[in-house]
Amino acid sequence: MTAAFPTGREILDYYHCSEHIHKVAQVHFNEQNQQAKGIEATMARLNFGDVESGLWGLQRMNAASAEDEEEIEKLIGYLKNNAHRINYKACKRGQYPSGSGGIESANKFICHVRMKRSGAWWYQINGNKMLRLRCAFYNETFDEVFARYKRLKSAKKG
């Protein structure tokens, strides 16, 4: 990922993160009100990029069963592994999306619509070239890409 996007920023999808937190809250808290408070507290900490504080809150939980303990540990591992991708307030300030829906939708539109048509099949190298062209077209950089291609082609001849 870094090779393709050296200046890119990795962001953990807010909705997916909150799904994991909801799952643990449902397992850990008996009442809806307690669940809501637990979720809100953890998401608020993560919103400000305070993953350590969020982990601290999770580590303090007393699991009612081995299964509950396992769910809590899975969430702790998930947050630790993705800590560098969590700071939703900074994302908002930098006008970065905190959800992956737009990317998933673009992937479906640009890749799947063209590459997965009924009866279509591609060699990987040709498929990648087609995807580059489609991306350039929809990013409105096709003219630049084509001009570069022509320059490289003429440089090889000369």
Buried (B, 14 or more C-beta within 10 A) or exposed (E): EEEEEEEEEEBBBBEEBBEBBBEBBBBBBEEEEEBEEBBEBBBEBBBBBBBEBBBEEBEEBEBEEEEBBEBBBEBBEBBEEBBEBBBBBBBEEEEEEBBBEEEEEEEEEBBEEBBEEEEEEBEEEEBEEBBEBBBBEEEEEBEEBEEEEEEEEEEEEE
